[in-house]
């Protein structure tokens, strides 16, 4: 019972303090809309909404989760408030899950903002919504744990943002979000397959426009494997660097 109270208390505190603030909510609305409009306005040919939707959803999750989590955990460590959380009657694994749950939920909500706009622009019939939901959850979890990995690898807030961009911006072009993997140079494709967002975006493409190129079991297994690795490697870093 004490463990659940501690878990929910940490989760609700983060939601009130970080994720439900107006700037973060507006970020979740503006970012996907801006990316969608960019492709509509700059493309010389007609753009199919269903072809854009998987990439915009994946980007909304990636930036929504990593931006906030990497900063908040680094800031709390710098201000020593994270040290007080270590006194809670909860294991380190559950503590970090509580700290990341808000970002995961925020990422899931962000993912469906573009869908709301797409409803008014295109026919979304025939989409496998169960697969969409599964992929959105897995992308949110993987992206959040990537943000956690970044947060526990640096000591300053500005370093967290810089390190996050080291992963995020290559993913814009290498994960098949808007440029098909087959169109990338052959020597770059191995890098694409080493990035978790490649598999999440491919599942979304299969579910929304039936244009995925990676076998679904491979994509799901890869996302789960990335999530497990990033989480436990982050826990290892916390134990090694933050806990004496």
N, C-alpha and C positions, 0 to 999 in steps of 0.2 A: 504493500500500500504506500509506504513512504517513497519507494522508488518511483511509482506512478505519479505521485504528487510532485516530486522533484522534477521528473521529466516534463510533465505538463506545465509546471511553473516556469521552467526555462523556456519552453516553446512559446508560451503566451507572452512572456516578457519580451522575447525577441520580436514577436509579431507586432506588439504595441510599440516597441521602441524603434524598430527599423523598417519592417516591411509594410506596415499600414500607414506610413507617412505619405502625405500628398505628393512629394517629389517622386517617390518610388512608384506610386500608382500611375502618375502621369507618364513616367518613363516607360512603364509597361504598355501604355496606350500609344504613345508617340512613336516609339522605336519601330514596331512592326508596320505602322501606317507609313512612316517615312520611307522604309525600305520598299514597301509595295509601290508607293507613288514614284519612287526613283526608277523602278524598272518599267512602269507604265509610261513615264514621260520621256525616258532616254532611249527606249528600245525603238529601232527604226521600223519594226514590224509589229503586227498585232501580238499581244502577249496573252497567253491562256492562263486564267487565274488558277486553275487546278494544277498547272505546271509550276507556278510560283509558290503556291501555298506550302508545300513541304519545307522548302528552304526558309521561308519567312518564319514558319512556326519553330523550326530548329534554331534559328538565330535568336528569336525572342527568348527561348529557354536558355540558351547558352549565355547571352549577355545579362539576362535578368538574374540568373543564379550566381554566376561567378563574380559579377561586379559587386553585389552587396555582400556576399559571404566573405570574400577575401578581405574586404575592408573591415567588416565588423569584428571578425575574430582577431585580426591584426591589431585593431584599435583597442579591443578589450585586453589583449595581452599587454599592450603598451601601457594602458592605464591600470594594470594589475587587477582589474575586475574579474578576469578569467581565473585568477588564482583563488578568489573567493568561491567560485563555482566548484572548484575541486574539493571543497569541503562538504558539498551536497552528498546526501546518502545515496549515491548512485555510482555505478562503475564508470570508468573513463570511456568505454565504448558507448554506453547509453548516453553519457553526457554529450559526446560528440554527435550522436544521432539526434539528440534533442536540439543541439545548436544548428544542425543542418536541416532539420525538418521544415523550418520556416522557409528556407530558401527553396527546398523542393516544392512546397506548396505554391510559393510565389512563381516558380518557373512553370508549373502546370497551368496556373491561371493565365500567365503571360501567353502560353502557347495557343490558347483558344481566343485571344483577342483578334488575331487575323481571321479566324474562322467566322467570327461575328460579322466582320466587314465582307468577307467572301460570300456570305449568304445572300447579300444584296447585289452581288456582281456576277455570280455564276450559278449554274445548276450543280448542286453538290450531291445529287442522288447517285447511288451506287458505290458510295465510299464505305469502306469497312471501318466503322467507327470504333469497334472493339479493338481492332489492331492499332488504330490511331491512338486510342487511349493508352494501350500497353506501351507503345513506342514513346509517347509523350512522357509517361511516368519514368521509363528507363532513361530517356535522355536527360530528364530533370535530375534524376539521382546521380547519373554519371557526371553531368556538368557541375552539380553541387559538390561532389567529392573532388572534382578537379579544382574547384575554388578552395576547398579545404586543403588540398595538397599545396596550393599556392600559398595560402595563409600561414601554414605551419613551416613553410620553407624560407620565409623572410621575417624581418623584424620591424620594418617601417611600413606605414600605409602606402606611401608613394611607390615603394618597392613592390607591394602586392599588385598595384594597378599595372605597373610596367611588366611584371612577370606574367600577369594574366594575359596581357596583350601579346606576349610572346607565343602563347598557344592559340588565342582566339582569332587573331587576324589571319594567320595561315589557314585556319579552318574555313574561313570565308570562301577561299578559292580551291582548297584541296579536298574538300569532303563531298563534292558532288552536289552542293546545295543549288547552284545555279549553272555550273559548268559540268556536263556529264563526265563521269570518270573516264569513259572511253576516249574523250577528247583531250585528256591530259597527256603530256609526254610520258613515254613508257618509263623513263628513269625516275619520274616523280610519283608514279602510282604506288610504289611500296610505302612512301610516306603517308599517302592518303589512307591506306589500309592500316596504318599504325595509329590513326586518330579515331577516337570513339565516335565522334559525331558522324563520320562516314556511314556507320552502320545504322545509327538512329535515323538519319535522313533517308537512307535507302528503304527502311521499313515504312516510313511515311510516304515515300514515293509509290511503293507497292500498294499501300492501303488507299491512297487518294487518286493516283493517276495510272496505276499499274505499270509503272516504268522502272521499278527497282531491278537491279542487276545482280544483287547478292542473295544467295539462298537465305530464306527467312530464319531457319534454325541457326545458321552461322551468325547472322546479325544479332539475334537475341542472346546467344551464348557469348558473343564478343562483348556486348554491352554489360552483361552480368559480370563477366570476367574483369572488365575494366573497372567496374564499380567496386568489386571486392578488392582488387589490387590497390586502387587509389585510397580507399578508406583505411585499409590496414597499414599501408605504407605511411599514411598521415598519422595514424595512431603511434606507429613506431617512432616517427619524428617527434611527436609530442613527448613521448616517454624519454627520448634521448636528449632533446633540447630544452624542454620546458619543465620537466619534473626531475629534480635532483635525487 
